[in-house]
C-alpha cells in the first residue's frame, strides 16, 4: 500500500508543495509572466517563459523528532526571438536580473514548512542543452536556488 501524504499520516510532499510550488508562487506574485511551469525540460515555446525544476535534496539534520533538508531548484528564463537586436538583449538581461533579485529578496518564506537561508547562484546565459538548442531563436538565463526546510515530525524517526 502506498504512503498517504497528509497531516494525519505524518507525511508531507515537501519538495513539490513547499519548495517548487512556493517558488512558482513567489515568481507569479512578483511578475506578470504568464508561462511559469514546473518541468524537467523546456516545454513552452511562448515568447517568454520560466521553467522550474528540482535538482537535488540532501538531509542535513535527522533527529528523532525533526529533520532539516537542503533543497536545490533550477530556474530558467526562456525568451524566444528571431530578431536578436540590442533592444532584445537589453530586455533579456533586465528580465533575468529581475528574476534573480526576486529570489534573492525571498531568501525565506513563512508558513508551515516555509524555507529559510535561501541562496541564489550565478546567472548562466545561453548554456543550452540538446533539446533547448533545437528550439529556434531560444535564449536562456539559468540559475540555481537552494534553501533549507525543517520539519518537526508527528512521530518518532527511528535512527
N, C-alpha and C positions, 0 to 999 in steps of 0.2 A: 504494500500500500504506500502511495506517495505521501511525503510530508505535507501537511497543510500549513500554508502561510497565513497566519492570523494571530491576533493577540492571545486568544485562548490557548493556542498550541505553544506559544512562546517563540515561534519562528517568524522572521521578517525577511522580506526581499529588499535588503538594504541597498545593494548596488543599483538595481533598477529604479526603485521607488524613491529612495532617499539621496541618491547621488545623480544618476543620469537624468531622471525626470526633473529633479530640482535644478540641475544645470540648464536644462531646456527651458524651464520656467523663468529662471533668472534672466536668461537672454531674451526670451519673449517679452518679459515685463519691462525690459530696458531698451528695446529696439522696436523698429517697425518691420523687421524681417518676417516674411510670411512663411518661408520654407525652412523650418528648423526641424530636423528629424534625427532619430537615433538609428544608426545602421553601420555595419562594418565597412561598407564601400559606398562610393558616390552613387546616388540613386535618382537624384533630381537634376534635370537639365534646365532649370529655370535660370534666368539671367543672374540671380544671386540666391545662394542657399547656404545653410550651415549644417554640417554633419557632426554628430556627437557619437563617440563610441568608447567603450571600456577597453582598457589595455592591460591592467594588472590590478591585483588586490593582494595585500600582504597582511598577515597577522603581526601586530606589533606587541600587543599585550594580551595574554589569555590567563585570566584568573578564574577562581571558582564562581564568582558572581558577576563578572563583566568581561568584556573584550574590547580591544581597540584595533581597528584595521586602517591601513593606508589604502586609499582608492585612487587609481590613476585613470584619467579620462583624456582622450584625444579630441580636440575641437578643430574643425576645418571650415574655413570660409572659402566658398567657391564663387567665382564670378566668371561668367562666360561673355566673351565679346569677339567679334571678328575685326573690330577696329581698335587695335592696341595703340591708342594715342596717349599723349602726355596727360590729357584730361582723364582718360580711363585709369591710368596708373595712379594719378592723384587720388581718385575716388577709392581705388582698390587699397592703397596704403592707409588712407583715412579710416576706411571700414575695418581693416584688420587691427588698427590701433584702438578703435572704439571697442571692438570685441575683446581685445586683450585687457583694456582698462576696466571693462565691466567685470571680468573675472578677478582682476586684482582687487577691485573695490568690494567684492563679495568673498573675501577670504574666510568668512564664517557665515553660516545660515542657522538661524534659531529654529526651535521647534523640536519635536520628538525626532531623535536620530539626526539632528542637524549636523553639518560638518563644521570643522574648525581647522586652523592653521593651513588654509588653502594657499597653494603656491602655483605660480604660472611660470612655465619655461619660456625660452626664447621663441620668437616667431620665426618659422622657416618658410621661405617663399618658393613656390613652384617646384617643389620636390615631388613630382608626380609618379605614382605607381603605374603599372601597365594598363589597368582599367581606366584610370583617370587620363592617361596620355591619349587614349582613344577618343576622348570627348573633345571635339573640335573647338578651339578657342578657350579652353578651360584654364583658369588661373587659380592658384590655391595658396592660402596662408594657413599654416598649421601650427598649433602649439599644444603642449600637454598641460593639464591642470591636475594637481594632486591635493588630496585633503584627507583628514582623519575623521573617523566616526567612532564614538564609544557607545556601547550598548550595555546597560545593566540587564542581566538575564533574569527571567522569571523563575528559572530553575537553577540547578547546580551543574556547572560544567565539570565533568569528570576528567581530571588531568592524568 
